[in-house]
């Protein structure tokens, strides 16, 4: 059985920086344990990095969310140190200019995973949209999101997000 763990946008700006929020740091040890378990289980570990340029405020997203963040080349773009220490140079990394990554979806489809688990930040935006991409790429695979390994800035969004994932036949554990 071919498995993958996708670590979504665990970047400094979402934990401690421009878009950091209370509680974001609580998922770091849970995700670190998931990465270690995935490696023990010989599952692939993939990372996404929300990635913007200096022109961010001129983009559609920048007009809706006018807070420069994860600008490539800045410290806020980097993975948090605890997870960067667990990253292997062979791990695929998908830089994405918006919430979901079509490149990630195409990669998942080509790899033919049986099980894909997603974790990271922010549950109501990037984790949600990449879970939907995974489901589209692998409609018969088991797609999972661990509620303890993702969070968002608004607790009511967390509840709604997890309910919507289940509604789309993505298993919330």
Backbone as a ProteinNet text record, in pm:
[ID]
protein_1_A
[PRIMARY]
XXXXXXXXXXXXXXXXXXXXXXXXXXXXXXXXXXXXXXXXXXXXXXXXXXXXXXXXXXXXXXXXXXXXXXXXXXXXXXXXXXXXXXXXXXXXXXXXXXXXXXXXXXXXXXXXXXXXXXXXXXXXXXXXXXXXXXXXXXXXXXXXXXXXXXXXXXXXXXXXXXXXXXXXXXXXX
[TERTIARY]
83.8	0	89.2	69.6	151.8	88.8	167.6	115.7	198	128.8	196.6	141.9	230.1	194.1	227.4	128.8	150.9	149.7	260.4	274.4	249.9	138.6	93.4	137.1	217.7	247.5	285.8	368.1	413.7	531.8	500	599.5	595.2	708.3	723.1	612.9	577.1	477.6	339.6	309	178.6	178.9	297.6	307.9	347.6	456.8	511	512.2	483.1	502.7	376.7	375	272.2	130	106.9	-26.8	-31.6	63.4	63.5	-57.4	-98.8	-214.8	-199	-268.2	-263.1	-308.4	-229.4	-263	-193.6	-140.1	-74.1	43.5	116.2	234.6	199.4	75.6	38.2	42.3	33	34.8	176.2	276.5	414	457.8	446	491.1	407.9	280.4	195	243.1	273.3	320.7	459.8	544.9	678.4	666	577.2	555.2	500.9	414.4	359.1	468	558.6	669.3	755.7	788.7	871.2	800.5	671.2	594.2	586.5	568.3	562	693.4	803.2	933.7	951.3	906.1	914.3	827.4	716.7	620.7	656.6	770.4	816.5	717.3	642.7	552.9	633	588.9	651.2	606.2	695.4	663.4	679.4	572.1	569.6	542.6	593.5	573.9	517.3	426.1	386.8	437.8	470.7	513.5	432.3	351.1	284.1	397.2	393.4	507.3	460.1	499.1	462.1	587	570.7	679.6	657.6	748.7	741.9	615.7	556.1	434.9	306.9	316.6	201	78.6	95	-20.7	-91.4	-27.2	-88.4	-163.9	-153.6	-221.9	-366.5	-447.7	-586.7	-590.6	-509.2	-507.5	-464.6	-363.2	-313.5	-416.5	-505.4	-612.3	-719.3	-737.9	-835.8	-775.9	-647	-575.9	-450.7	-466.5	-355.4	-250.6	-198.1	-91.5	21.3	130	241	288.4	303.1	345.2	414.4	490.2	567.2	630.2	690.3	759.3	887.5	900.8	1016.2	1145.7	1235.3	1362.8	1363.9	1246.3	1240.3	1237	1264.4	1260.2	1118.2	1017.4	878.7	837.9	912.5	883.5	932.2	1027.3	1090.5	997.1	1016.9	949.5	992.2	903.4	943.2	1061.8	1156.1	1279.9	1258	1157.5	1134.4	1102.4	1035.5	1000.4	1107.7	1173.7	1284.9	1391.7	1411	1510.3	1473.6	1346.1	1300.3	1286.1	1308	1294.2	1415.2	1389	1493.9	1508.3	1630.1	1646.8	1567.8	1535.5	1459.9	1308.3	1261.4	1118.1	1072	967.9	914.9	859.5	886.6	838.4	763.5	641.8	557.5	536.6	597.7	575.5	446.5	357.9	227.6	193.4	145.3	114.6	-24.4	-100.5	-235.6	-266.8	-389	-423.8	-395.2	-452.1	-420.7	-306.3	-253.5	-146.7	-189.7	-207.1	-237.4	-118.7	3.7	122.9	120.9	80.2	67.8	-33.3	-148.8	-250.9	-200.3	-130.7	-76.1	27.1	108.8	209	141	39	-32.4	-92.7	-154.6	-216.9	-112	2.4	108.7	166	170.9	227.2	129.6	-0.5	-100.6	-107.4	-101.8	-108.3	-242.5	-237.6	-358.8	-414.3	-323.9	-360.9	-279.5	-349.1	-284.1	-339.1	-248.6	-288	-232.4	-314.8	-272.6	-272.5	-177.8	-168.7	-107.5	-118.1	-53.9	-149.4	-111.7	-184.7	-224	-321.7	-431.7	-544.5	-609.5	-707.5	-817.1	-868.3	-984.8	-949.5	-822.3	-781.4	-693.7	-566.9	-472.9	-485.1	-508	-526.1	-653.6	-761.3	-888.5	-875.3	-821.2	-816.3	-722.4	-614.3	-524.5	-582.4	-664.3	-734.7	-832.9	-899.4	-990.6	-912.6	-798.1	-711.9	-669.7	-631.1	-591.2	-706.2	-825.9	-944.6	-972.8	-956.1	-977.1	-871.9	-748	-639.1	-649.8	-699.8	-704.7	-843.7	-945.9	-1083	-1111.9	-1032.1	-1056	-956.7	-869.3	-773.8	-839	-780.7	-823.6	-751.3	-828.4	-772.9	-812.3	-711.7	-734.5	-680	-744.3	-693.8	-709	-598.6	-600.9	-635.9	-747	-794.1	-693.5	-608.5	-509.2	-384.9	-374.8	-254.9	-282.4	-394.1	-427.3	-514	-508.9	-591.9	-606.7	-690.7	-712.4	-729	-734	-737.5	-872.5	-977.6	-1112.1	-1168.3	-1190.7	-1239.9	-1368.4	-1455.9	-1578.5	-1547.1	-1442.8	-1400.9	-1346.7	-1277.4	-1220.8	-1332.1	-1435.4	-1547.8	-1613.6	-1640.7	-1703.6	-1615.4	-1485.9	-1392.2	-1391.3	-1380.6	-1377	-1507.8	-1619	-1748.3	-1754.1	-1705.9	-1706.5	-1614.3	-1499.5	-1410.3	-1481.3	-1546.8	-1621.7	-1731.6	-1796.1	-1903	-1849.3	-1721	-1656.5	-1587.8	-1619.8	-1565.9	-1415.4	-1370.5	-1233.3	-1244.1	-1172.7	-1184.8	-1111.9	-1182.8	-1123.7	-1098.2	-972.7	-937.6	-899.6
-117.1	0	124.6	212	331	448.9	507.8	613.2	741.5	853.1	982.7	1066.1	1143.8	1245.5	1379.6	1468.1	1602.1	1702.3	1770.7	1874.2	2008.2	2070.4	2190.7	2317.2	2397.1	2535.8	2558.6	2472.2	2490.7	2588.5	2710.6	2814.6	2917.5	2980.9	3078.3	3184.4	3236.9	3343.8	3299.3	3170	3121.4	3082.8	3070.4	3033.6	3153.9	3220.1	3329.5	3464.1	3466.6	3587.3	3661.5	3712.6	3804.3	3752.8	3625.1	3566.6	3462.3	3471	3379.3	3404.1	3300.8	3313.8	3222.4	3255.9	3174.3	3032.6	2937	2796.9	2733.9	2813.9	2757.5	2668.9	2709.4	2633.5	2498.6	2479.5	2354.4	2233.8	2256.1	2142.4	2096.4	2176.9	2142.3	2006.9	1979.9	1848.7	1732.3	1755	1649.7	1616.8	1719.8	1698.7	1636.9	1678.6	1617.1	1467.2	1427.7	1284.8	1214	1281.2	1222.2	1200.7	1296.6	1281.5	1162.6	1151.3	1038.7	906.2	901.1	778	743.6	844.8	820.6	762.5	814.5	762.9	618	586.4	448.9	354.6	408.4	330.4	329	390.9	401.5	474.6	567	652.6	772.1	826.7	947.6	1067.6	1163.6	1287.7	1400.8	1476	1586.5	1714.7	1824.1	1953.8	2052.4	2138.5	2253	2378.1	2476.1	2606.7	2712.8	2783.9	2899.4	2993.8	3045.6	3120.2	3241	3358.6	3482.3	3562.8	3654.9	3743.5	3883.6	3970.2	4109.1	4179.5	4126.8	4186	4132.5	4067	4001.1	4091.6	4214	4302.7	4336.1	4308.8	4332.3	4210	4096.3	3974.7	3976.2	3886.7	3876.1	3844	3747	3713.3	3833.1	3905.4	4021.6	4131.6	4141.1	4241	4199.5	4068.2	4018	4000.3	3970.1	3948.3	4035.7	4166	4259.4	4258.4	4140	4124.4	4047.9	4115.5	4042.8	3930.1	3811.2	3695.9	3595.4	3508.6	3402.1	3448.9	3566.5	3619.2	3536.7	3477.9	3391.4	3465.9	3397.8	3456.9	3520.7	3531.9	3589.9	3478.3	3513.6	3413.8	3361.1	3439.7	3395.5	3287.7	3271.8	3168.4	3030.6	3026.5	2901	2814.2	2682.5	2590.4	2623.8	2596.6	2615.1	2522.5	2565.3	2488.8	2343.7	2319.8	2184.5	2086.9	2135.5	2048.2	2051.7	2164.5	2173.4	2070.9	2049	1951.8	1809	1784	1649.7	1633.1	1740.7	1735.7	1668.2	1581.5	1511.4	1579.4	1593.9	1658.4	1590.7	1464.2	1394.4	1417.3	1479	1504.7	1605.4	1572.1	1669.9	1792.5	1908.9	2035.6	2107.1	2149.1	2216	2360.4	2452.6	2594.6	2631.8	2699.5	2729.9	2877.3	2942.3	3084.5	3115.1	3011.4	3028.8	2912.6	2902.7	2804.8	2660.2	2609.4	2472.1	2467.6	2348.5	2328.5	2226	2273.1	2182.1	2089.8	2141	2056.7	1941.4	1968.2	1862.4	1758.2	1801.8	1709.2	1622.4	1682.8	1605.9	1504.8	1543.8	1452.5	1335	1364.2	1257.4	1158.4	1210.4	1124.4	1034.8	1091.6	1014.7	907.1	934.9	839.8	728.3	754.6	652.3	606.5	698.5	663	598.8	507.3	444.7	525.1	587.3	665.8	794.1	904.7	1035.4	1102.5	1144.5	1220.1	1360.5	1458.4	1597.2	1652.4	1742.8	1811.1	1947.6	2037.7	2167.3	2283.6	2394.2	2520	2576	2647.2	2675.8	2582	2517.4	2412.6	2460.4	2580.5	2628.8	2683.2	2688.8	2743.3	2643.3	2639.1	2558.6	2408.5	2367.1	2223.4	2176.4	2250.4	2215	2205.2	2308.3	2310.7	2204.3	2173.3	2067.9	1929.1	1914.2	1787.2	1763.1	1868.6	1856.9	1822.3	1884.4	1852.4	1704.7	1657.4	1516.9	1423.9	1458.4	1377	1374.9	1488.2	1493.9	1412	1417	1343.7	1193.9	1156.1	1014.3	982.1	978.1	964.9	836.2	732.6	607.1	581.7	678.6	665.7	710.7	666.5	712	843.9	950.6	1082.6	1116.1	1151.8	1176.9	1312.9	1370.1	1489	1463.1	1477.8	1459.3	1592.6	1596.8	1719.9	1775.3	1689.3	1735.6	1792.7	1775	1817	1933.1	2001.3	2119.4	2211.2	2337.8	2434.3	2558.9	2648.9	2776	2885.7	3008.5	3125	3146	3079.7	3096.1	2958	2928.3	2794.7	2753.5	2847	2809.4	2764.9	2821.8	2776.7	2634.7	2602.8	2468.2	2364.5	2386.3	2292.7	2280.7	2392.7	2391.8	2322.5	2350.3	2290.8	2138.9	2089.6	1944.8	1879.9	1946.3	1894.5	1890.6	1993.9	1997.8	1890.9	1868.2	1762.2	1627.5	1599.2	1472.7	1464.4	1576	1581	1544.5	1573.7	1542.8	1406.2	1324.2	1187.8	1186.8	1290.9	1295.7	1263.6	1161.9	1112.1	1203	1247.6	1327.4	1235	1229.7	1140.1	1222.1
0	0	0	-95.5	-112.3	-37.9	55	141.9	129.9	156	160	274.7	333.3	431.4	367.6	362	307.5	422.3	439.2	540.9	470.9	504.2	434.1	508	441.9	479.5	626	678.5	816.8	817.5	778.3	759.4	872.5	892.2	1000.9	1000.9	885	882.8	929.4	921.6	966.8	1114.7	1171.7	1313.1	1398.2	1360.5	1442.6	1371.6	1244.2	1165.6	1128.1	1006.7	957.8	976.3	957.3	972.9	1084.5	1176.3	1290.3	1380.2	1450.6	1539	1658.8	1767.2	1888.4	1856.8	1896.8	1876.6	1757.5	1666.1	1548.1	1587.4	1689.9	1731.7	1793.8	1835.9	1902.9	1809.8	1680.3	1588.2	1553.8	1585.8	1547.6	1603.5	1734.3	1783.6	1727.6	1704.3	1646.7	1505.8	1428.1	1290.9	1291	1381.9	1392	1416.7	1505.4	1531.1	1407	1331.9	1209.8	1104.4	1092.3	996.6	1036	1163.1	1210.2	1186.2	1213.6	1191.9	1043.7	959.4	814.8	764.6	813.8	770.8	817.1	938.5	989.4	907.3	856.9	777.9	629.1	594.6	456.2	366.6	426.4	349	297	185.9	133.3	216.3	233.6	302.6	201.4	182.6	88.2	165.3	114.2	177.8	76.5	122.3	41.2	110.3	29.1	79.2	7.6	82.1	26.3	-13.2	-135.8	-187.2	-266.3	-218.5	-286.7	-319.2	-413	-452.2	-398.4	-433.9	-388	-438.6	-545.2	-603.3	-539.8	-426.1	-364.7	-355.5	-312.5	-293.2	-424.9	-537	-669	-719.6	-650.7	-693.8	-644.5	-699.3	-654.7	-505.9	-463.1	-319.8	-237	-283.4	-209.8	-195.5	-291.2	-283.5	-181.5	-163.1	-65.8	74	77.7	204.3	200.7	226.8	207.1	318.8	345.7	445.1	376.6	340.3	278.4	371	313.7	393.2	302.4	361.1	295.5	164.2	168.7	51.5	33.7	-85	-109.1	-80.3	-9.1	28.5	165.6	229.2	363.6	467.3	591.4	699	720.1	689.4	704.3	607	498.7	397.8	442.9	533.4	574.9	658.4	647.8	739.4	882	977.5	1116.6	1144.5	1228.8	1249.5	1293.1	1378.1	1428.4	1315.4	1212	1099.2	991	975.6	880.6	917.5	1047.6	1093.9	1053.3	1027	989.1	838.2	764.6	619.7	558.7	462.3	389.3	253	202.7	71.6	-41.9	-26.4	-131.6	-121.5	-15.2	-0.2	-105.6	-181	-276.4	-204.4	-261.5	-207.5	-319.8	-289.3	-386.5	-343.1	-415.6	-390.8	-462.4	-392	-450.4	-430.7	-536.2	-527.2	-472.3	-443.8	-391.5	-297.7	-253.3	-149.8	-191.5	-303	-342.8	-443.3	-464.7	-562.2	-666.6	-788.8	-899.2	-925.4	-909.7	-926.3	-826.4	-703.8	-603.3	-650.1	-697.5	-745.5	-859	-953.6	-1065.6	-1017.6	-921	-864	-794.3	-713	-642.1	-741.3	-845.2	-946.2	-1012.7	-1048.2	-1113.1	-1020.8	-891.2	-795.5	-760.5	-771.5	-744.6	-599.8	-508.3	-366.4	-331.6	-235.4	-182.1	-64.4	10.9	128.6	129.6	153.8	164.7	290.1	376.7	495.5	484.6	521.1	520.1	661.4	686.5	814	787.8	882.2	867.3	884.6	820.9	836.3	699.9	696.5	785.4	744.1	840.1	806.9	714.6	738.6	663.6	525.9	494.1	364.5	289.8	321.1	242.7	267.7	391.4	416.2	347	364.4	301.9	150	87.6	-58.3	-114.2	-45.1	-92.7	-67.2	35.5	55.1	-59.7	-103.8	-217.7	-344.6	-363.9	-478.8	-473.2	-353.4	-338	-372.6	-328.4	-357.3	-507.7	-573.9	-719.1	-793.3	-745.6	-810.7	-788.1	-671.1	-631	-576.5	-662.1	-613.5	-536.3	-555.5	-484.6	-371.6	-347	-237.3	-107	1	133.7	160.7	175.3	204.9	348	429	571.2	613.6	713.8	781.3	930.9	1003.8	1148.8	1214	1284	1347.3	1448.6	1505	1602.5	1535.1	1402.8	1329.8	1234.7	1257.9	1179.1	1263	1232.3	1304.6	1219.9	1268.1	1201	1304.2	1257.8	1346	1412.6	1365.2	1420.7	1454.7	1582.1	1620.5	1548.1	1516.4	1445.6	1302.9	1241.5	1108.3	1115.8	1224	1239.3	1235.4	1311.1	1315.9	1178.7	1115.1	982.4	879.7	884.4	789.5	801.7	923.3	943.8	898.8	923.8	877.2	725	659.3	513	454.9	516.6	469.3	473.7	584.4	595.1	491.4	464.9	364.9	225.6	202.7	74.2	75	174.6	190.3	216.8	284.2	334.4	482.6	523.2	660.9	758.3	859.5	966.5	1084	1126.3	1237.4	1359.3
[MASK]
+++++++++++++++++++++++++++++++++++++++++++++++++++++++++++++++++++++++++++++++++++++++++++++++++++++++++++++++++++++++++++++++++++++++++++++++++++++++++++++++++++++++++++++

